[in-house]
Every structure is written in C-alpha cells, then in structure tokens.
Amino acid sequence: MITAGEFRKGVTIELDNSVWNIVDFQHVKPGKGAAFVRTRIKNVITGAVLERTFNPTDKVPRAIVETKEMQYLYSDGDLYYFMDLETYEQLPINKDQVEDVIKYIKENDNVTVRFFKGQPFAVEPENFVVMEIVDTEPGFKGDTASNTTKPAKTETGLQINVPLFINIGDRVRIDTRSGEYMERM
C-alpha cells in the first residue's frame, strides 16, 4: 500500500480494478480547508488519462508491473508470437495489444513486454529501429539541401515522410516514439 502523500511520477497504482501510472502530481495546501493531492493518472492498458484528487492519507495498492525482454517471432492471423529470451517459451499476444507498434517490429527483433498479474498488456519496441524503404518516389541529385519531404513505405508497411534524397533500398533510422525519420544508415 502507498499513501497519496507518497505519490511520485512513474509510480503505478491499482485503482477501480485497473492499473494506473502517475503522470503528474501536485500537493495542494489551500489557505482554508484540508490539504489534498491533485494527480493526472494514465491507464496503462487503455491509455485513458484522468485527473483525480486524493486525501494525503488515502491508501491505494501499488501495482507491480513486470517487464520482460522478448523476441518477436511471427504472426498467425490475429495472434503475434513472442519468445521469452530466458526460458524460450512462446507467448501469443492478441492483435489489439500490439497493433500500434507492430509496424516498428520485424521478425527476430527484441521488444519489451509489460505484464500485470501475469497477463501481457503492452509491447514496446526499441526507441530507434532501422528499416529498409520498399516504396517511394525516386530522388534527384542535388535534393539534399531542402527541407521538403516525400512519403515512403518501409518493409513492415509503415508510412513515414523522408527527405527527397532517400531512394528504394535505402535503410533509415526511425524514432518509434514519434514515428519520424531520423537519418539514413
């Protein structure tokens, strides 16, 4: 158990039968009345963000979120299979839990899988991935100085904007947090 007075950014708590991550908190002591803790919390499973106030003495259970390094193996319809790198066990995860990040993951890539009470709820790719461009308009010599971009498609089907000098077959580094092109490799 953790009291609301001990809240810090990044702490995970159980509230209303769900897991919440504290995004922001503020201890407020008004001139009149009792002190309280104003928080912004994010549901780690659905991504919903709430603002909620607590009495500093309120106790809530701390949620234990486990993380494991796993390797993406393959997909089979609506299931995506990941292998635990320590036990070599395969874990199927539903499409709805990975659909936001699956375009950043290729077969045999390592990812971080988050678990709550033994159940996976989130898959996180590396912060930067290198992918090959499979479809884009041809580039022209001398187009390196401008800041204009063109659409391109990677080997996983991800659509990104790249500079004009990028061609089919080039390998590029992509930031998975923003989905933006970083550099040519």
C-alpha positions in Angstrom: 0.0 0.0 0.0 1.1 3.5 -0.7 -0.4 6.7 0.6 -1.3 9.6 -1.7 1.2 11.7 0.1 3.9 9.4 -1.2 2.9 9.7 -4.9 5.7 10.3 -7.4 5.8 10.4 -11.2 6.1 7.0 -12.8 4.6 5.1 -9.8 1.9 2.5 -10.8 -1.1 2.0 -8.6 -4.3 -0.2 -8.7 -7.5 1.9 -8.7 -11.0 0.8 -9.7 -9.8 -2.7 -10.8 -7.3 -1.2 -13.3 -3.6 -0.2 -13.4 -2.7 3.5 -13.5 0.6 5.3 -13.9 1.0 8.6 -12.2 1.8 11.1 -14.9 1.8 14.3 -12.7 1.0 15.1 -9.1 0.8 18.2 -7.0 0.4 18.6 -3.2 -2.0 21.4 -2.6 -2.5 23.1 0.7 -5.2 25.8 0.3 -5.4 28.6 2.8 -8.8 27.3 4.0 -9.6 23.6 4.3 -7.6 20.4 4.3 -4.6 19.6 2.1 -5.1 17.3 -0.9 -3.1 15.7 -3.7 -4.1 16.5 -7.3 -3.0 13.9 -9.8 -3.0 13.1 -13.5 -3.1 9.4 -14.0 -2.9 7.3 -17.1 -4.5 3.9 -17.5 -1.6 1.7 -18.7 -3.9 -0.7 -20.6 -6.3 1.6 -22.3 -4.3 4.8 -22.4 -7.1 6.9 -20.8 -5.9 9.9 -18.8 -7.8 11.1 -15.7 -7.4 14.0 -13.3 -8.2 12.9 -9.7 -7.7 14.3 -6.2 -6.8 12.3 -3.2 -6.6 13.0 0.5 -2.9 12.7 1.5 -3.8 9.9 3.9 -5.7 7.8 1.3 -4.1 4.4 0.8 -4.1 2.7 -2.6 -2.4 -0.6 -3.5 0.8 -0.3 -5.5 0.6 -2.2 -8.8 3.5 -4.5 -9.6 4.2 -4.3 -13.4 6.8 -6.8 -14.7 8.8 -6.2 -17.8 10.5 -8.9 -19.9 12.8 -8.8 -22.9 11.3 -10.9 -25.6 11.8 -11.6 -29.3 9.1 -11.3 -31.9 8.9 -14.5 -33.9 5.9 -14.4 -36.3 2.2 -13.7 -36.7 -0.6 -16.1 -37.2 -3.8 -14.3 -38.1 -4.8 -12.2 -35.1 -2.0 -13.7 -32.8 1.5 -12.4 -32.6 4.1 -14.8 -31.1 6.9 -13.6 -28.9 9.6 -15.8 -27.3 11.0 -15.3 -23.7 14.8 -15.0 -24.1 15.4 -16.7 -20.8 13.0 -19.7 -20.9 12.5 -19.9 -24.7 8.7 -20.2 -24.1 6.5 -18.8 -26.8 3.8 -16.3 -25.8 0.9 -15.4 -28.1 -0.4 -11.9 -27.8 -3.7 -10.6 -29.4 -3.5 -8.2 -32.3 -5.3 -5.4 -30.4 -2.5 -5.3 -27.8 0.3 -4.8 -30.5 -1.4 -3.1 -33.4 0.0 0.3 -32.6 3.6 -0.9 -32.5 3.7 -3.9 -34.9 4.8 -1.7 -37.8 8.0 -0.9 -36.0 8.8 -4.6 -35.3 10.4 -7.1 -37.8 10.8 -10.8 -37.2 13.5 -11.6 -34.7 13.5 -8.1 -33.2 13.8 -7.7 -29.5 11.0 -5.9 -27.7 9.9 -5.2 -24.1 6.7 -6.8 -23.0 4.9 -5.4 -19.9 2.9 -7.8 -17.6 0.4 -7.2 -14.9 -0.6 -10.2 -12.8 1.0 -12.5 -15.3 -1.0 -11.1 -18.3 0.7 -9.1 -21.1 -0.8 -5.7 -21.7 1.8 -3.7 -23.7 4.6 -4.3 -26.2 7.3 -1.7 -26.5 9.8 -1.7 -29.4 13.3 -0.2 -29.1 13.4 3.6 -29.2 15.1 3.6 -32.6 14.7 1.0 -35.3 16.5 0.6 -38.7 14.2 -0.3 -41.7 14.5 -0.6 -45.4 12.5 1.6 -47.7 10.5 -0.5 -50.2 8.4 2.1 -51.9 8.9 5.9 -52.6 9.2 8.3 -55.5 12.7 8.5 -57.0 15.1 11.1 -55.6 17.0 13.6 -57.6 20.7 14.6 -57.3 21.0 17.9 -55.5 17.9 17.5 -53.4 19.9 17.3 -50.2 19.7 20.9 -49.1 16.0 21.5 -49.0 13.8 20.6 -46.0 11.0 19.1 -48.1 9.9 15.5 -47.6 8.1 12.8 -49.5 6.0 9.8 -48.4 7.8 6.4 -48.1 6.8 2.9 -47.1 9.1 0.6 -45.1 9.4 -3.2 -45.2 6.8 -3.6 -42.4 4.2 -1.3 -44.1 4.9 1.8 -42.0 4.2 5.0 -43.8 6.7 7.8 -43.0 7.9 11.1 -44.5 11.6 11.1 -45.7 13.8 13.7 -47.3 13.8 13.8 -51.1 17.3 12.1 -51.5 16.1 8.8 -49.9 15.6 6.0 -52.5 14.1 2.5 -52.6 16.5 0.1 -50.9 18.0 2.7 -48.5 18.0 1.9 -44.8 16.7 4.6 -42.5 16.6 5.0 -38.7 13.1 5.8 -37.3 12.2 7.1 -33.8 9.4 4.7 -32.6 8.1 7.2 -30.1 7.2 9.9 -32.7 7.2 7.8 -35.9 9.6 10.2 -37.6 12.6 9.7 -39.9 15.9 10.3 -38.1 18.7 9.6 -40.5 19.9 7.4 -43.4 22.1 4.5 -42.4 
